[in-house]
Amino acid sequence: MQQILVVDDEIGIRELLSEILRDEGYHVRLAENAGEARAFRSQTRPDLVLLDIWMPDTDGITLLKEWASAGLLTMPVVMMSGHGTIDTAVEATRIGAYDFLEKPIALQKLLATVGRALKHGGEQAQPALSLASLGRAPLIVELKQRLERVAGLRTTLLLAGEPGCGIGLAARFMHQRNTPWVAPDSNGTLAETPLELLNQAREGTLFLHEVADLSKVEQKGLLLLASKLERYNVRLICGASRDLAELVAHGAFDSRLYGALAATTIRLPSLREHREDVPDLANLMLTRMVEAKEAAPRQFTTAALNALRNYDWPGNLAQLETAVRTLALTALSDQISLEEVNRALPQPASMPLVAHDLPFDLPLRDARDAFERVYFEYHIAREGGNISRVAESVGLERTHLYRKLKQLGIRLARKNDE
């Protein structure tokens, strides 16, 4: 039996809606304010929520925003108001509400809307993470603010960041609802018929997941495509998990294409840069699996969440999702423990030398060089040889880092320079 949560501060409306919906065969739960609705949603996922906008403690729009930002807006929500305006309805829809009903609600309109909303909720796939659910750390708040500043523009946007850091989530955040969204799985069309992508994305958004890997022919096709964006009124958003300027310097990326793509660039932080969000993200991922009946009900212990927060996550969000899925499916208890987390996560390779092994009977300059050599070797090993991440981790410009490594006699394999 499908479950509907009715949230309204007026007892008469709650009881009337409850009676009508129960007569139609639905299981109905009632909440007289946002606090009760919030508590109910934290325990279970209803199939549909009928949510009043004007309530004394917290209004419905604010509660809708809370659910959206916490990743809990996984069911259709129909807003209700006796003082509805077009602006309010538009805002609710933008946040994620399915529809809007104006009081007094006609019986047939109520039942038709409920029927459509439940059908929509049953058909939609379990939603992936969204930028709204990425976290509340200052870095993420700032990222959202930067994206919002350019959201209404049609200029090309380059999103740069490590693999798995959420470039696709940021691109989706920029997309305007009810317009085409085109995100090809492969780049072959760029080489063969690039303008076909513009036709598909006309008046909407074209998102290319990874432009750093484009072949020379694909780069040429993208350059042609980029010159025709205005004619088709398409917003081009590109992702890059490698430094395009460095690729240009090595002759691997077209400098003209780089100029066309990188005029507006926003960098996405790695997961370890906002590790305070990891426990909430892990809980959210686990909750979604449980609600989708992909895993039995489980919870992380506090120690397990601390271990997840302190891990470096070189694969970022993608690696965290894989780890949570593994733990949800293989943990031997409904309480996912620290031991389970340690078993599931790859442990960092041991470092060749630790600080207490350093000789202390050297002159200060030589001792400092010895420490710096160990220090940089540690970070190079921890980042898997990725010099961009090493520079970020130690707080040095890449050119300064290369100069320092050369001075210390630390040789890098060719692949580590890329």
Secondary structure, 3 states (H helix, E strand, C coil): CCEEEEECCCHHHHHHHHHHHHHCCCEEEEECCHHHHHHHHHHCCCCEEEEECCCCCCCHHHHHHHHHHCCCCCCCEEEEECCCCHHHHHHHHHHCCCEEEECCCCHHHHHHHHHHHHHHHHHCCCCCCCHHHCCCCHHHHHHHHHHHHHCCCCCCEEEECCCCCCHHHHHHHHCCCCCCEECCCCCHHHHHCHHHHHHHCCCCEEEECCCCCCCHHHHHHHHHHHHCHHHHCCEEEEEECCCHHHHHHCCCCCHHHHHHHCCCEEECCCHHHHHHHHHHHHHHHHHHHHHCCCCCCCEECHHHHHHHHHCCCCCHHHHHHHHHHHHHHHCCCCEECHHHHHHHCCCCCCCCCCHHHCCCCCCHHHHHHHHHHHHHHHHHHHCCCCHHHHHHHHCCCHHHHHHHHHHHCCCCCHHHHC
